[in-house]
């Protein structure tokens, strides 16, 4: 009878040798005249050593990462990634090794897809710690990542979807971006975004201009696709993305990168001539501004008749003309809203005394780039003619900017705005100085004129025979600029001798005080081109009529330019001291944010 002998299973070859022997073999192979001929032996030894990285073995990684064989170099990169995730100490040890860092950067430039992908994975693993991120930010990694990404990504193939992955401690759902792309472009993009968000301003400015501009253009196009997905309101679950590569790139990460790139973008807001803004706001007289400061500033209303019917408004002095022309090119009034609103992002509140734009960024980056938020960015409201109080169309969102789950504007809300307008509601948009280049230039020059770091701009579209905001007063001075149509304004005398301070609580007047002031009410009918100055603390309200003075529909579109009066401006005596007292850091912070939001839209 034939005996059946059971065969002993042979252990894998890599287990036949000890770690010390494997290290010695790799070292000898790398020292040989032709190490490439020993690839199988090196590969076998690396399989043995991959889970037991000691200092001697780590010392071989720079040579292995630059090995001629992509297979060996890829295996070395995988070993780097594994070690980076082993412990914080090991991560810092590898991040501090210039040879390993340079080896990974060299591997990123390989023409073989597997090697740069493995190197990028290792880089991302090292970037899980702040030490690793800073180390790569100080190296040439970012330009190489940008160059590599721009070389391999297929712009015509990019399709994105959003995936709901987690909810953070503040109750905000994190959305990851899925791509219809191969793994390598997405890895390179992810690594580039991480390093951009690590760099300081000086490091970002050192990126070669051609790379920075090309990548910035790509990011803006990508953002347009992401924004369209955000408006759809229904992120996918990860199980639904079978045909997409689901990245670790979150919307907030991408938004932060755009913010940082905007700070250093070569595009800057084109300034308006100083005299054009002065004439455009205060009239044609050479003493217009001086007269205003001497007789009206924080004392009484001031009206500049610049309407087209006056026949004195030439193109050079029509500083708001480009903005109105842009709206006209977008669509007829008021239908331009349906094309304007979807392109806008939330303009997160930035204090007028903010000194450091990166400090502001750190505070808001998790919400950066989100869609418009009801009540914070957009208000849709009217004043009830009988109850004399404000009624909000999106009633459920009254406290949306104060809760963890804000009411974001989607396509559905945009369509509802047109419905609300037809029902007599005013559409109020905040932060216009950040959204349109022409308005940014006007706000910048006006801020300089008044010696302040910034000027805010809000836009109000009011249908015929309607009132938007109820009677109120502001804690800042306002210039009302009538752009389209007409509006009737009523201003009441100050009941309080002390002017309201910035951000003070604005107390409502008692009915008796309102009735007593009615007899002294001043009325102003603003026509296209007219500008009305309202000092802080002056009670005011405005409404439209059924028909305008020329027989057209009586709707109105106007801007308010708000001057937030800072303490230096309130000194007793005179104002000239404050003209050039604004802080350069404050203005730089606001200009950076302005550039960011403008580039988003």
C-alpha positions, 0 to 999 in steps of 0.5 A: 500500500502506498503511504500518503505522507503529509507535506509540511507547509513551507514558511514564506521565504521572508520568514526564513531569516532574522531581522538582523540578517535581513538588514545586513542583506539590504545594506550589502545589496545597496552597497553593491556595484549593481544593486538593481540586479538584487531586487528580488532579494531586497524585496524579500528582506523588506517584506521581513522588515516592514513591521519592525522598523528600528533606527538602523533600518530607518537609516536605509529608507532614503536610499530605498526611496530613490532606488531605481526599481519603482517596486522597491521605492514603493515598498519603502514609501509604504514602510514610511507610512506605516511607521508614521502611524505607529506612534507620535515619537516615530512620526516626529523621528521620520519627519525630522529626517531630511533624507526621508523627506527628500526621498519622498519628494523625489518619488512624487515626480516618478512617471510610474503611477504606483510610486508617487501614489505610495509616496503621497500616502506616506506624506499624508500619513506623516501629515497626521501630526503638526510636526509632519505638516510643518516639516513639509510646509518648510520644504519644497513639497507644496510646489512639487505637489501642485506641479504633479497634480496639474500634470496628472489630473484630467479636468474633463473627467472631474465630477464631484459628489458630497458625502456625509461622513460625521458630525463634529462636537458643534453639531456640524455635519462634515461633508467629504468630496467624492471624485470621478478620478483615479486615486493619484490626482485625488491624493495629490490634491488632498496633500496640496490642500493640507499643506496650503492650510499649514503654510503661513503667508510668507510660505504661500507667497513663495509658491511659483506664480505660474503654479499658484495661479493655475492651481487657484484657477482649478480650485475655483472651478472645482468650487463651482461644482462643489457649490452646485452640489451643496445647493442640492441639500442631499449629501450621499452616504458613503455606500452610494459612491461605488463609482467615485473615489471618496476622498478625505477632503472636506468642504471646510478644508477646500474653503480654507485653501481658497481663503489662503490662496485668495490672500496671496492671489495676484488679482487685487481690487482695482481702486477707484480714483479718490476724487471720484468716490468723493464726488460720487458721494458728496456732490460736485462742489470742491467743498462738498466733503468739508461742508458735510463734515462741518455741518452734518456729520453725526448732526443732521441728515444730508441729501445729495441730489444726483438723480439721472433726471437732474442731468448732471451725472456723467459716467465718470461720477456714476460710481455705482454704474458698473454694479447696476450694469452687472445686475442688468446683464444678469437679468431683469429686475427683480429676476436677477436674484435667481441667478445671483443668490446661488453663486453666493457663499455665507459672509461670516461676520468679521469684526471691524477691529480684527487685526489678524486675518489668520486668527479670524480664519482659525475661528471660522474655518469649519464654516467657511464656504458654506451657502448663504445663511438665513438672517445672517446673510439674507433677510426676507421681511416686510413691515405689517402696515397695521401692527407696525412690526416686522414679519419674516418670510422664513419664520423658522430661521429667525434664530438660525445664526445662533443655533448649531444647525443654521438654515442654509439657502438652497435652490428651494429657498432661492425660488421662494425668494421670488414668491416672497417678493411678489407677496410684498417682502423685501430681500436684504443681502448683507456683505455686498462689499465682499461680493462685488469688485465695484462695491469693494472699491467704493467701500475701500475708498470711503473707509480711507476717507473716513479713517476707518478700517472698513465700510459695510454694504447691504443691498435691499430690493423692495417691491411696490407699495411695501415697507421692509424694515420697521422704524428703527435707528442704527449704531452706525452712520449710513449712506443710502444710495438709490440705485434703481426705482424710487423710495420714500424715506421718513426721518425723525428727530433724535430723542436721545442726546447721547449717540448709540455706541457701536454694538450697543443694544438698540432700545426701541422707542416708546409709542409716546416718543414716536407720536411726539416726533411725528410732527417733526418728521422729515421726508425724502423721496430718493430717485435713481442716483440720489444719496441720503446720509442718516446719522447714527441714532436717527430714527428712520423708515422707508417704503415704496409706492405703487408707481414710481414718479415716471409711471414705472413699477414702484419697486426700489433697489438701494445700497446702504454704506455703513460707517462704523464709528470707532473710538478715535473718531469720537474725540471731542474737538475735530475729526481730522485727527482720525482721517489717517488713524486707521490701523493698517493691520485692520484694513489688511485683514478686511481686504484679505477677506474681501479678496476671498469672498470675491474670488468665491463668487 
